[in-house]
Amino acid sequence: MRHRPRGQHIIRFEGVGLRYGLGPEVLQDVDFALPAGSFHFLTGASGAGKSSLLRLMYLGLRPSRGRVTLFDKDIALTRRYELPALRRRIGVVFQDFRLLDHLSTLDNVALPLRVRGVKESEVQKHVPELLSWVGLADQMHSKPPTLSGGQKQRVAIARAVIGRPDLLLADEPTGNVDDHIAMRLLHLFEELNKLGTTVVIATHNQFLVDRFSQHSRLHIERGTVVEPEDEA
Ligand SMILES: Nc1ncnc2c1ncn2[C@@H]1O[C@H](COP(=O)(O)OP(=O)(O)OP(=O)(O)O)[C@@H](O)[C@H]1O
């Protein structure tokens, strides 16, 4: 198990604004910092900017203004060749899953481990274990096009968590499953968090936010992040 010092910030936004092309700013004056090992729900109305904020966090976009610091690096000063190593420290559950259709469920989930050169005997031990845990023991050799939406979502989650990333970002990770499976997935994120991963989950699922109310919230309103104590 890797131990990370508590008290450090894994990510910090300072005066961040984001616009797409020449459009209006969809995020403005975003300021927050997430301590290493913390757990947050990212909430806000549809179109408020949750996915855009996650894209900035996983280096899918650069801010139009302000500063984003990730793992103590100002991302504006990060060289192109440094990005893959930074991205490997982040697990992402995309809203549209982004699975590789020509690979089996097992091979999709194994990818982050194989990229890192983890021994095949370890891969063959850990991936089936995790897939069983998320209820996909019978789909291990199926390819994504034959899976349901909820099954694909669980493959995407397994792929994001298998390498115990330093930062886990999940965009609506329970949008396609019932509340029982959603709770199980939340427990999986909590287990990962206990091992030191900082977790950010964008969700509309008020049931989950209420059920796991011990976790803090990042709430987006009118394109800016307000912490719960700042909310009206
Ligand atoms: N690729 C894009 N190009 C232009 N505008 C975009 C793009 N992606 C998002 N936007 C705009 O940015 C704003 C925030 O969108 P975003 O997808 O971040 O919201 P969201 O809170 O994740 O919404 P939802 O809960 O519906 O997924 C919206 O006004 C949206 O139209």
The ligand as an SDF file (V2000), in Angstrom:
LIG
                    3D

 31 33  0  0  0  0  0  0  0  0999 V2000
  -17.3830   20.8690  -26.0480 N   0  0  0  0  0  0  0  0  0  0  0  0
  -18.1190   21.9290  -25.7450 C   0  0  0  0  0  0  0  0  0  0  0  0
  -18.1850   23.0020  -26.5570 N   0  0  0  0  0  0  0  0  0  0  0  0
  -18.9140   24.0930  -26.2370 C   0  0  0  0  0  0  0  0  0  0  0  0
  -19.6300   24.2230  -25.0950 N   0  0  0  0  0  0  0  0  0  0  0  0
  -19.6110   23.1950  -24.2410 C   0  0  0  0  0  0  0  0  0  0  0  0
  -18.8570   21.9940  -24.4960 C   0  0  0  0  0  0  0  0  0  0  0  0
  -19.0260   21.1470  -23.4450 N   0  0  0  0  0  0  0  0  0  0  0  0
  -19.8450   21.7800  -22.5830 C   0  0  0  0  0  0  0  0  0  0  0  0
  -20.1910   23.0020  -23.0380 N   0  0  0  0  0  0  0  0  0  0  0  0
  -21.0460   23.9900  -22.3530 C   0  0  0  0  0  0  0  0  0  0  0  0
  -20.4900   24.2030  -21.0700 O   0  0  0  0  0  0  0  0  0  0  0  0
  -21.5300   24.3420  -20.0970 C   0  0  0  0  0  0  0  0  0  0  0  0
  -21.2780   23.3360  -18.9840 C   0  0  0  0  0  0  0  0  0  0  0  0
  -21.4330   22.0200  -19.5310 O   0  0  0  0  0  0  0  0  0  0  0  0
  -21.0150   20.7050  -18.7200 P   0  0  0  0  0  0  0  0  0  0  0  0
  -21.1750   19.5320  -19.6480 O   0  0  0  0  0  0  0  0  0  0  0  0
  -19.6980   20.9390  -18.1190 O   0  0  0  0  0  0  0  0  0  0  0  0
  -22.1480   20.6850  -17.5900 O   0  0  0  0  0  0  0  0  0  0  0  0
  -22.5840   19.5410  -16.5750 P   0  0  0  0  0  0  0  0  0  0  0  0
  -22.8150   20.2060  -15.2610 O   0  0  0  0  0  0  0  0  0  0  0  0
  -21.6090   18.4230  -16.6160 O   0  0  0  0  0  0  0  0  0  0  0  0
  -23.9670   19.0630  -17.1920 O   0  0  0  0  0  0  0  0  0  0  0  0
  -24.7200   17.6290  -17.0930 P   0  0  0  0  0  0  0  0  0  0  0  0
  -25.0670   17.4480  -15.6290 O   0  0  0  0  0  0  0  0  0  0  0  0
  -25.9460   17.8520  -17.9370 O   0  0  0  0  0  0  0  0  0  0  0  0
  -23.7920   16.5780  -17.6290 O   0  0  0  0  0  0  0  0  0  0  0  0
  -22.8530   24.1380  -20.8230 C   0  0  0  0  0  0  0  0  0  0  0  0
  -23.3960   25.4270  -21.0930 O   0  0  0  0  0  0  0  0  0  0  0  0
  -22.4450   23.4570  -22.0970 C   0  0  0  0  0  0  0  0  0  0  0  0
  -23.3100   23.8100  -23.1580 O   0  0  0  0  0  0  0  0  0  0  0  0
  1  2  1  0
  2  3  1  0
  2  7  2  0
  3  4  2  0
  4  5  1  0
  5  6  2  0
  6  7  1  0
  6 10  1  0
  7  8  1  0
  8  9  2  0
  9 10  1  0
 10 11  1  0
 11 12  1  0
 11 30  1  0
 12 13  1  0
 13 14  1  0
 13 28  1  0
 14 15  1  0
 15 16  1  0
 16 17  2  0
 16 18  1  0
 16 19  1  0
 19 20  1  0
 20 21  2  0
 20 22  1  0
 20 23  1  0
 23 24  1  0
 24 25  2  0
 24 26  1  0
 24 27  1  0
 28 29  1  0
 28 30  1  0
 30 31  1  0
M  END
$$$$
